[in-house]
Amino acid sequence: MRRWVPRPFDLVAAAILTVASQLEIWLLGSPDLPLGALSASYAVGTVACAWHRVAPMAALVLGLTGLGVVPGTLGVDPAWNFGWLVAALALMASVGYHARRPVLALLVSLALWATGVVAQKGFVPADVLYAWLLAGAAWVAGRALAGRTLRAELSEQRAVAAEQQAQWRAAVAVAEERLRIAREIHDVVSHGVSVMTLHVSGVRRLLRPDQERERAALEAVERTGRESLAEMHRMLGVLRAPDVPEDFPAPDLAHLPDLLEPARAAGLRAGFTVDGEVRPLPAGVELAAYRIVQEAITNVLRHAAATRVDCTVAFGPAAVRLRVVDDGRGGAALRQGHGLVGMRERAAAYGGTVSAGPRPGGGWAVDVLLPVDRAAPVPVAEEAS
């Protein structure tokens, strides 16, 4: 039943039309007119307007019958009442907007308009055509408004769908990057456990025969290491993609200059600089640094349209700073894609940060800060460009 209840706004509008038309009939109507029948007919037509949304065809038939056909049959020109014009044109626009079969509604309304004109004046083609023009114009206005509203709704739905799809893609990109980070961390940790186990095994073999307690302790450490290594291999088998080899070498900072070779092959001028006191870093940090720089240079090649790219690695007392700059325009593409998301995920895994933005003089810069513990310095420094 609630489906057939008119909206409050429609009820108020219909009430205003009804009161206005009734006042016009009783205050301005001629005593020669059948005011009682005319009043009842107009009341049916204006009240029916309240249902123009929930039952457009029924409201159209009742409204045009009460506002046009019955007054015409009574010999009254419906046009003398201003309320008739407003209500009839509103009904025509409404069926053009709301009716499920708008063309059928147009044909029915044209027939009712013609019936009212013919009943009051006889068949006068000019009057019928004029009535049809009024009705058709109102119906076309309703159809145009319906089309515009539909396009606006579809546009809004597409925008919402695009936003949801972008969020879904970002979530997928984060999940894939985290899975890749997990696989690579497993490789780094597995390698470390393997080295530890081999060292323990070597030390155990160097013990004297009388060092039974030491041998038992080292055997326990070696056994625990091998069991942990086997378990990590099983876990790694679940995480690893089918096309990724299990024994691939983990890249590190020493391989960063190799990342610039594709840029040089593409015609870009590429420079690589190392600042500060070079020292070995934890394998996971070096791997994360390598992957972040790799993604930054890949974005330069794909989106920046640059002519030069420079990479700088600066070793600080408690952190390593990476900087990749270019003179292109790749910032917008980087913001829209998921490369920056992956870089930030990798840096966050080690408590680091990634910032990217336009340079004052043009181009784009990616700055990475990865905190590390100070290790023994290695007397190696390299600079290439």
C-alpha positions as CSV (number, residue, x, y, z in Angstrom):
1,M,0.0,0.0,0.0
2,R,2.9,2.4,0.7
3,R,3.8,2.2,-2.9
4,W,0.6,4.0,-3.9
5,V,0.8,6.7,-1.3
6,P,1.7,10.1,-3.0
7,R,4.7,12.0,-1.8
8,P,4.0,14.9,0.6
9,F,5.2,17.5,-1.9
10,D,2.8,16.1,-4.6
11,L,-0.1,16.2,-2.1
12,V,0.6,19.8,-1.2
13,A,0.9,20.8,-4.9
14,A,-2.3,19.0,-5.8
15,A,-4.1,20.7,-2.9
16,I,-2.9,24.1,-4.0
17,L,-4.1,23.4,-7.6
18,T,-7.4,22.2,-6.3
19,V,-8.0,25.2,-4.1
20,A,-6.9,27.7,-6.8
21,S,-9.1,26.1,-9.4
22,Q,-12.1,26.0,-7.1
23,L,-11.7,29.6,-6.1
24,E,-11.5,30.5,-9.8
25,I,-14.6,28.6,-10.6
26,W,-16.8,30.0,-7.8
27,L,-15.5,33.5,-7.8
28,L,-15.0,34.1,-11.5
29,G,-17.3,31.6,-13.1
30,S,-20.5,32.8,-14.8
31,P,-23.8,31.9,-13.3
32,D,-24.8,30.5,-16.7
33,L,-22.2,27.7,-16.3
34,P,-22.9,24.4,-14.6
35,L,-20.7,25.3,-11.7
36,G,-21.5,22.3,-9.5
37,A,-20.6,19.7,-12.2
38,L,-17.6,21.8,-13.4
39,S,-16.3,22.1,-9.8
40,A,-16.6,18.3,-9.3
41,S,-14.9,17.6,-12.6
42,Y,-12.0,20.0,-11.9
43,A,-11.6,18.6,-8.4
44,V,-11.2,15.1,-9.8
45,G,-8.6,16.3,-12.3
46,T,-6.5,18.4,-9.9
47,V,-6.6,15.8,-7.1
48,A,-5.4,13.1,-9.5
49,C,-2.3,15.2,-10.1
50,A,-1.1,14.0,-6.6
51,W,-0.5,10.5,-8.1
52,H,1.5,11.6,-11.1
53,R,4.6,9.8,-9.8
54,V,3.2,6.6,-8.4
55,A,0.6,6.0,-11.1
56,P,1.4,8.3,-14.0
57,M,-1.0,6.7,-16.5
58,A,-4.0,6.6,-14.2
59,A,-3.3,10.2,-13.1
60,L,-3.1,11.3,-16.7
61,V,-6.4,9.7,-17.7
62,L,-8.3,11.0,-14.7
63,G,-6.7,14.4,-14.9
64,L,-7.3,15.1,-18.5
65,T,-10.8,13.6,-18.3
66,G,-11.7,15.8,-15.4
67,L,-9.9,18.9,-16.7
68,G,-10.7,18.7,-20.4
69,V,-13.1,16.0,-21.6
70,V,-15.9,16.6,-19.0
71,P,-15.8,20.4,-19.2
72,G,-15.8,20.2,-23.0
73,T,-18.9,17.9,-22.9
74,L,-20.5,20.5,-20.6
75,G,-19.9,23.1,-23.3
76,V,-17.2,24.9,-21.3
77,D,-13.9,25.9,-22.8
78,P,-11.3,24.4,-20.4
79,A,-8.8,27.1,-21.3
80,W,-10.8,29.8,-19.4
81,N,-9.5,28.3,-16.1
82,F,-5.8,28.9,-15.5
83,G,-5.5,26.0,-13.1
84,W,-6.5,23.7,-16.0
85,L,-3.5,24.8,-18.0
86,V,-1.0,24.3,-15.2
87,A,-2.4,20.9,-14.2
88,A,-2.8,19.5,-17.7
89,L,0.7,20.6,-18.8
90,A,2.2,19.3,-15.5
91,L,0.6,15.9,-16.1
92,M,1.9,15.8,-19.7
93,A,5.5,16.5,-18.5
94,S,5.1,14.0,-15.7
95,V,4.1,11.1,-17.9
96,G,7.0,12.0,-20.2
97,Y,9.3,11.7,-17.2
98,H,7.8,8.9,-15.1
99,A,5.7,6.7,-17.4
100,R,7.0,3.2,-18.2
101,R,5.6,3.5,-21.7
102,P,5.9,7.2,-22.5
103,V,5.0,6.8,-26.2
104,L,1.7,5.1,-25.2
105,A,1.1,7.8,-22.6
106,L,1.6,10.4,-25.3
107,L,-0.9,8.8,-27.7
108,V,-3.5,8.4,-24.9
109,S,-3.1,12.1,-23.9
110,L,-3.3,13.3,-27.5
111,A,-6.6,11.4,-27.9
112,L,-8.0,12.9,-24.6
113,W,-6.9,16.4,-25.6
114,A,-8.6,16.1,-29.0
115,T,-11.7,14.6,-27.4
116,G,-12.0,17.6,-25.1
117,V,-11.5,20.2,-27.9
118,V,-14.0,18.4,-30.3
119,A,-16.6,18.0,-27.5
120,Q,-16.6,21.7,-26.8
121,K,-16.0,23.3,-30.3
122,G,-16.5,20.5,-32.8
123,F,-13.8,19.2,-35.1
124,V,-11.6,22.2,-35.8
125,P,-8.2,21.0,-37.1
126,A,-6.4,24.2,-36.0
127,D,-7.7,23.9,-32.5
128,V,-6.8,20.2,-32.3
129,L,-3.4,20.9,-33.7
130,Y,-2.8,23.7,-31.2
131,A,-3.8,21.5,-28.3
132,W,-1.5,18.7,-29.5
133,L,1.4,21.2,-29.8
134,L,0.9,22.2,-26.2
135,A,0.7,18.6,-25.1
136,G,3.6,17.5,-27.2
137,A,5.8,20.3,-26.0
138,A,5.2,19.4,-22.3
139,W,5.7,15.7,-23.0
140,V,9.0,16.4,-24.8
141,A,10.2,18.6,-21.9
142,G,9.4,15.7,-19.5
143,R,11.3,13.2,-21.7
144,A,14.3,15.5,-22.0
145,L,14.4,16.0,-18.2
146,A,14.2,12.2,-17.7
147,G,17.1,11.6,-20.1
148,R,19.2,14.2,-18.4
149,T,18.4,12.8,-15.0
150,L,19.3,9.3,-16.2
151,R,22.6,10.5,-17.6
152,A,23.4,12.2,-14.4
153,E,22.6,9.0,-12.4
154,L,24.7,6.9,-14.7
155,S,27.6,9.3,-14.5
156,E,27.4,9.2,-10.7
157,Q,27.3,5.4,-10.7
158,R,30.3,5.3,-13.1
159,A,32.2,7.7,-10.8
160,V,31.3,5.5,-7.7
161,A,32.3,2.4,-9.6
162,A,35.6,3.9,-10.8
163,E,36.4,5.0,-7.2
164,Q,35.6,1.5,-5.9
165,Q,37.7,0.0,-8.7
166,A,40.6,2.3,-7.9
167,Q,40.4,1.4,-4.2
168,W,40.2,-2.3,-5.1
169,R,43.2,-2.0,-7.4
170,A,45.2,-0.1,-4.8
171,A,44.4,-2.8,-2.2
172,V,45.4,-5.6,-4.7
173,A,48.6,-3.7,-5.5
174,V,49.4,-3.4,-1.7
175,A,48.6,-7.1,-1.2
176,E,50.8,-8.2,-4.1
177,E,53.7,-6.0,-3.0
178,R,53.5,-7.3,0.5
179,L,53.5,-10.8,-0.8
180,R,56.5,-10.1,-2.9
181,I,58.2,-8.5,0.1
182,A,57.4,-11.6,2.2
183,R,58.9,-13.9,-0.4
184,E,62.1,-11.9,-0.6
185,I,62.4,-11.6,3.1
186,H,62.0,-15.4,3.3
187,D,64.8,-15.7,0.9
188,V,67.1,-13.4,2.9
189,V,66.3,-15.0,6.2
190,S,66.6,-18.5,4.7
191,H,70.1,-17.7,3.4
192,G,71.1,-16.3,6.8
193,V,69.9,-19.4,8.6
194,S,71.7,-21.6,6.1
195,V,75.0,-19.8,6.7
196,M,74.5,-20.0,10.5
197,T,73.7,-23.7,10.4
198,L,76.8,-24.4,8.2
199,H,79.0,-22.5,10.6
200,V,77.7,-24.3,13.6
201,S,78.3,-27.6,11.8
202,G,81.8,-26.6,11.0
203,V,82.6,-25.6,14.6
204,R,81.1,-28.9,15.9
205,R,83.5,-30.8,13.7
206,L,86.5,-28.9,15.2
207,L,85.7,-29.9,18.8
208,R,87.8,-32.4,20.7
209,P,86.4,-35.8,21.5
210,D,86.2,-34.9,25.2
211,Q,84.0,-31.8,24.6
212,E,80.7,-33.8,24.8
213,R,78.6,-31.0,26.3
214,E,79.8,-28.5,23.7
215,R,79.1,-31.0,21.0
216,A,75.6,-31.7,22.3
217,A,74.8,-28.0,22.5
218,L,76.0,-27.3,18.9
219,E,74.2,-30.4,17.6
220,A,71.0,-29.0,19.1
221,V,71.6,-25.6,17.5
222,E,72.4,-27.2,14.2
223,R,69.3,-29.4,14.4
224,T,67.1,-26.5,15.3
225,G,68.6,-24.5,12.4
226,R,68.0,-27.2,9.9
227,E,64.4,-27.8,11.1
228,S,63.7,-24.0,10.9
229,L,65.2,-23.9,7.5
230,A,63.0,-26.7,6.3
231,E,60.0,-25.1,7.7
232,M,60.8,-21.8,6.1
233,H,61.2,-23.6,2.7
234,R,57.8,-25.0,3.1
235,M,56.3,-21.6,3.9
236,L,58.2,-20.1,1.0
237,G,56.8,-22.7,-1.3
238,V,53.3,-21.5,-0.4
239,L,54.2,-17.8,-0.9
240,R,56.3,-18.1,-4.0
241,A,54.8,-17.5,-7.4
242,P,55.2,-20.5,-9.8
243,D,57.4,-18.5,-12.2
244,V,59.9,-17.3,-9.6
245,P,62.9,-19.6,-9.2
246,E,63.7,-20.6,-5.6
247,D,67.4,-19.9,-5.7
248,F,67.5,-16.5,-7.3
249,P,70.3,-14.2,-6.0
250,A,69.0,-11.4,-3.9
251,P,70.0,-8.0,-5.4
252,D,71.7,-5.4,-3.3
253,L,73.1,-1.9,-3.4
254,A,76.1,-3.1,-5.4
255,H,73.7,-3.8,-8.3
256,L,72.1,-0.4,-8.4
257,P,74.3,0.9,-11.3
258,D,73.0,-2.0,-13.4
259,L,69.5,-0.5,-13.1
260,L,70.5,2.5,-15.1
261,E,71.6,0.5,-18.1
262,P,68.0,0.3,-19.6
263,A,67.8,4.1,-19.2
264,R,71.0,4.6,-21.1
265,A,69.9,2.1,-23.8
266,A,66.7,4.2,-24.2
267,G,68.8,7.3,-24.9
268,L,68.7,8.9,-21.4
269,R,71.7,10.4,-19.7
270,A,72.1,8.5,-16.5
271,G,74.3,9.2,-13.5
272,F,75.0,7.2,-10.3
273,T,76.7,8.6,-7.2
274,V,77.6,7.2,-3.8
275,D,78.1,9.6,-0.9
276,G,79.4,8.9,2.6
277,E,81.2,6.0,4.1
278,V,80.1,2.9,2.3
279,R,79.4,0.0,4.6
280,P,77.5,-3.3,4.5
281,L,73.8,-3.1,5.4
282,P,71.4,-5.8,6.5
283,A,70.4,-7.9,3.5
284,G,66.7,-7.0,3.8
285,V,67.4,-3.3,3.8
286,E,69.7,-3.6,0.7
287,L,67.0,-5.6,-1.1
288,A,64.3,-3.0,-0.2
289,A,66.6,-0.2,-1.4
290,Y,67.2,-2.0,-4.6
291,R,63.6,-2.6,-5.3
292,I,62.6,1.0,-4.5
293,V,65.2,2.4,-6.9
294,Q,64.2,-0.1,-9.5
295,E,60.5,1.0,-9.3
296,A,61.5,4.7,-9.4
297,I,63.7,4.2,-12.5
298,T,60.9,2.1,-14.2
299,N,58.5,5.0,-13.7
300,V,60.9,7.4,-15.3
301,L,61.2,5.2,-18.3
302,R,57.5,4.6,-18.6
303,H,55.9,7.9,-17.8
304,A,58.4,10.8,-17.4
305,A,59.5,11.5,-21.0
306,A,62.8,12.6,-19.5
307,T,66.2,13.2,-21.0
308,R,68.2,12.6,-17.8
309,V,67.9,10.5,-14.6
310,D,70.3,10.6,-11.7
311,C,70.5,8.2,-8.7
312,T,72.3,9.0,-5.5
313,V,73.0,6.7,-2.5
314,A,74.1,8.5,0.6
315,F,75.3,6.6,3.6
316,G,74.6,8.4,6.9
317,P,75.5,7.5,10.5
318,A,72.2,5.7,11.1
319,A,70.4,5.7,7.8
320,V,70.9,5.3,4.1
321,R,69.2,7.9,1.8
322,L,68.3,7.2,-1.8
323,R,67.3,9.8,-4.3
324,V,66.2,9.4,-7.9
325,V,65.6,12.6,-9.9
326,D,64.7,13.2,-13.5
327,D,63.9,16.2,-15.8
328,G,60.6,14.8,-17.2
329,R,56.9,14.9,-16.3
330,G,56.2,11.5,-14.8
331,G,54.7,12.8,-11.5
332,A,51.1,12.6,-12.5
333,A,51.4,9.0,-13.8
334,L,53.2,8.0,-10.6
335,R,50.5,9.5,-8.4
336,Q,47.7,7.7,-10.3
337,G,49.5,4.3,-10.4
338,H,50.4,1.9,-7.6
339,G,54.2,2.1,-7.9
340,L,54.5,4.7,-5.1
341,V,52.3,2.5,-2.9
342,G,54.7,-0.4,-3.4
343,M,57.7,1.7,-2.6
344,R,56.2,3.0,0.6
345,E,55.2,-0.5,1.6
346,R,58.8,-1.7,1.3
347,A,60.2,1.3,3.1
348,A,57.6,1.0,5.9
349,A,58.7,-2.6,6.5
350,Y,62.0,-1.3,7.8
351,G,60.7,1.9,9.4
352,G,61.6,4.1,6.5
353,T,59.8,6.7,4.4
354,V,59.3,7.5,0.8
355,S,58.4,11.0,-0.5
356,A,57.9,12.0,-4.1
357,G,57.1,15.3,-5.7
358,P,58.0,17.8,-8.4
359,R,61.3,19.6,-8.3
360,P,61.5,23.4,-8.2
361,G,63.4,23.6,-11.4
362,G,61.2,21.0,-13.2
363,G,61.2,17.3,-13.2
364,W,60.4,14.8,-10.5
365,A,62.2,13.5,-7.4
366,V,61.8,10.4,-5.3
367,D,63.5,10.5,-1.8
368,V,63.9,7.4,0.3
369,L,65.2,7.2,3.9
370,L,65.9,3.8,5.4
371,P,67.2,3.6,9.0
372,V,70.0,1.1,9.6
373,D,72.3,0.1,12.4
374,R,75.9,1.2,11.9
375,A,78.1,-1.6,10.7
376,A,81.8,-1.9,10.1
377,P,82.8,0.3,7.2
378,V,84.0,-1.2,4.0
379,P,86.7,0.8,2.1
380,V,84.8,0.9,-1.1
381,A,83.4,4.0,-2.9
382,E,82.2,4.3,-6.4
383,E,80.9,7.0,-8.6
384,A,79.7,6.7,-12.2
385,S,77.8,8.8,-14.6
